[in-house]
Amino acid sequence: MLRISIGLLLAVSALAQTLRFGILGDSGTGDETQKAVARQMERRQLQGPWKFVLFLGDNVYDEGNPKEFEQKFGQVYRALAAGGVQLHATLGNHDRIHRHSRRGMAQVEDPSFGYVAQRDEYVYVPRPLAGGQALVRFLCLNSDAWIEELDQGRPPAGRLAQLRGWLDQSGQYHWNFVVLHHPLYSFVRRGLFGLRGHGPSRQLREVIEPLLVAGKIDAVFAGHEHFYMKIRPQKGIHHFISGGGGQKVRPGADLGHAEVEAGAEQNHFLDLELDQERLSYQAISVAGTPIHPPRTIAK
């Protein structure tokens, strides 16, 4: 009986230290594709409840108009929220255009979007604890604001100092992830009139990447490109692009590039599971089928 009880306790302890969650970007169209992706997310999380969903920006197309928050976000994800799934967003470039968006702050201040402490950049640390240490920390950045300042020739000194301070605390967490809209790495094809996708934000990468050393950051999740791409580790860090949450897919991903592990030009979301030893992930299409079957990253 004692042996069975100990085994049960160990099983419960392992379950308590496992975290399941979803990630998607470029979702906020309010159209049937976005709603279809959301319905698949609802089905997926019922197979093993998600703790939260992270949104990678462009949450309300085309301009981040506050009058469209409910139609293009609140209504679409109401069933997930009602089921106990927490929603946390980051800002994309389309969220900061409308004059009433106040450069995205209207969205940041709306509790529906889950910006921690109503800040455009924040740290999110969900439970559980693992061995008395927090299992994971997400550093959520406003990459469009970084790029805006860089384009104006103003180094984002305040944001850089804040990020450095956060990274100095990475040792307190088993895993550390960066969440932002613009990808630091992206591989797209060249067409007759130029690139067939956005491509990487090299300007942002030059500023941020020197801080994102392996051991302080494990992975970076970005949107902006309207496809799925898992990129081989760059300087020891994994990079994901998930920009197919609702917006029309933009063909142009260079899926044959040597640095691309997998990808697909389909609407989708990411389904992830995390424990102390590994991050398991898969990309699920709008039809509910895997477009990147389950893979694992070991710690």
N, C-alpha and C positions, 0 to 999 in steps of 0.2 A: 504493500500500500504506500509506504514511504517513497519507494522508487518511482511509482506512478505519479505521486504528488510532485516530486522533484521534476520529473519530465514535463508535467503539465505546466509547472511554474516557468521552466525554461522556454517552453513553447510560447506562453503568454508574454514573457519578457522579450523574446525575439520579435513577436508581432508588434509589441508596443514600440519597438525601435525601428520599425519599417514605416516609410512614408510614401504614399501614392499621390500623384498630382498630374495635372494637365498643363500644357503650354500651347499657345497659338498666337499668331500675329496677323495684322492686316485684315481684320475681321469685319469692321463696322459699316457694312453697306446697307443693312436693313432689308436685303433682298432674300430670295428663296434659297440661294446657295449658302449664305450665312446661317440661315435657320436650319438647313439640312445638316450642316456641320455641327451645329449646336445639338441637334437631336441625336446624332451619333455620339457626341460627348456624353449626353445623358445616359445612353445605353451602356457606354464603356465604363463609366464610373459606377454603375450598378453592379458590375462584375467584381468589384473590389473598391469600396468607396474612396474617392479622392478627398484629400484634405482641402485642396485649393486649386485654382487655375490662375496662371500668370498670363497676362495679355502683353504682347510685345509691341504695342503701339499701332497707330492708325485705327483707333478704336471707334471713331465716329467720322466716316467720310462725309463730304469731301473736304470739309473745312473745320470740323470740330464745333459745329453750331450747337450751343446748349439746348436749343429747342428740339434737337434730334437725339438727345441723350437717351430718352426713354424708348423711342422707336428702334434705335440702332444698337442699343446696349441693354437697357433695363429689361425690356420685354423679351428679348431673345434669350437671355441667360437667367430668366426668373426661375425656371424650374430647377436649374442647378443650385442657385442660391437658396431656394426653398428647401432643397434636400440637404442643406448644411454645408455646401461647398463654398469656401471663401473665395472671393474674386479680388485680384490685385493687378493693377494695370501700370504700364509705363507709357510715356507720351511718344507719339510719332509725329512726323512733320505735318501730316494732314490734321492732327488734333490741335494745331496752333495757328491756323490761318484766319478763321472768322474773327471779326472785330470783337464780337461778344465772347469769344473764347478766352480773351485776355492772355494770349500766348500760352494757352493750355491750362491756365490756373482755374478757370471755371470747372474744368473736368477734375483737376486735382482736389478741389474743394467739395466736390460732389461725393458723398459717402458711398454711392453705388459702385464706384470704381476702385475703392479700397486702397487709395494712396495713404500710406502710414503717416500719421500725424499731419495729414494734408500738406505734404511736401512733395515737390516734383522729383526729388531724388531721396531715396530712403533705403533703410535696411529692413529686411523682413526675415525674422527668425521664427519659423514654425516649430512647434513641438513635434516629435518627442525629443527628450534627452537620451543620449546613448552613453552609458558608463559615466553618468554625471556631467557629460559634456553635450552641448547642443549639436544635433546631428548635422544641420545644414544652415547656411546663411545665404540669402540672396541680396546682392547689391544692385539696386534698381536705379538706372541712370536716365537722364533726359538728354539723349544723344543729340537731338536737334538743337538744343540750347548750346551744347558744346560746339557744334559745327557753326552755328550762328555767330558765336563769339570769335571763333577762329577765322571765319570769313571776313569779319570786321577788323582783323588784325589785333584782336584783344585776347591774349592767352587767358583761358578760363581759370585764373589763379585760385579763386575760392573753391571751385569744383575740384580742381586738382588737389588742393590741400585736404578737402574733405575725403576724397577717395584714398589718398595716402594714409590718412588716419584710420579709415576703415580697414585697409589692407594690413596695417600694423597689428590688427587684432585677429588676423586670420587663424592663428594658432589655437584660438579658443573654440574652433569648430572643426568637425570632421571633414566637412565639405564646404567649399565656397564657390558660388556661381555669380557671374555678372549677367544682368538682364538689361537689354537696351534695344533700340529700334534699328539703328544702322549697323550693318555687319562690318566687322573689321576685316574679314576675309569673305570673298564671294567670287566664284568663277563662272563667268558668263561668256557666251559666244559673241563674236564680232560679226555684224551684218553689213549690208551695203552702206548704211548711213551711220555706222558707229556701233557701240555695244548694244546688245539685245536685252540687256538688263541694267540695273543700276551699277553693278560692280561694287567692290569694296570701298569703304570710306577711308582712303589712305591718309588723309589729313588727320582724321580722328585717331587712326591707328598709330601714327607717329607720336601722338601725344600720350595716348593711354597705354599702349602695349608695353612700354618700358616698365610700367608699374605692375603689370599683370604677370608676375613671374610664377613659374610652376612652384607649388608648395604654398602659395598664397591664393591662387585661383585654380580651380579644376576645369571649369568649362564656361563658355560664353554663349548665351542664347540671344539671337537677333531675329528681326523680321525684315521688312522693307522690300525684299525680293519676293515676288509672288510665286514661290515654289518651295520645295523642301530640299535641303542639302545638309549632309553631314560631312564635314571637312576633316581630313586627317589632322592629328595634333600639330599645332604650330607652336614651336618653342615650348613643348610639353603641355599645351592647353588645348582641349577639345573645343571645336566651334560648330554650332548648329544654326541653321537658318530655317525658320518656320513662318512663312508669310502667306499661307494659303487658307486663312481662317474664314474667308468670305469673298474677298475681292477677286475679280477675274484673274485667272492664272496668266502670267506673262511668260510665254515661251522664250527661252534664251539661256537656260542653265547649261553650262558646259559639263555634262554628266560624265564625259569621258576623260576629264582632266585628271592627271596623276594624283592631285591632292584631294580629290573628291572620293570619299568612301562609298557614298550612296546618295541618291537624290531622285526626285520625281516632280514633274510639272502637273500637279494635281492639287485641288483643294484638300485640306487635311488639318489634323492637329497632332500633337505629341502626347503620348501616354507614358508616364515615367514612374518608376518605383526605386526607392533609395533605402539603403541601410548602411551600416558602418563600412562594409567591405566593397560594395558595388553599386553602381547606377545602372539600372536596366531601362531601356527605352525602345519605343517603336513609334512609327508614324502611321496613322490611320486615315484612310481616305474618306471623302464625303459619302462614299458608298458603304463604309464600315469595314473595308478590307485593308489588311496591312500593305502599305507601299514600301515600308522598310521593316521586315520582320524583326522580332525582338533581338536586341544586341545588348551587350554588357560592357561597361567600363569598370575595371577593377581599381580600387583605391591604392 
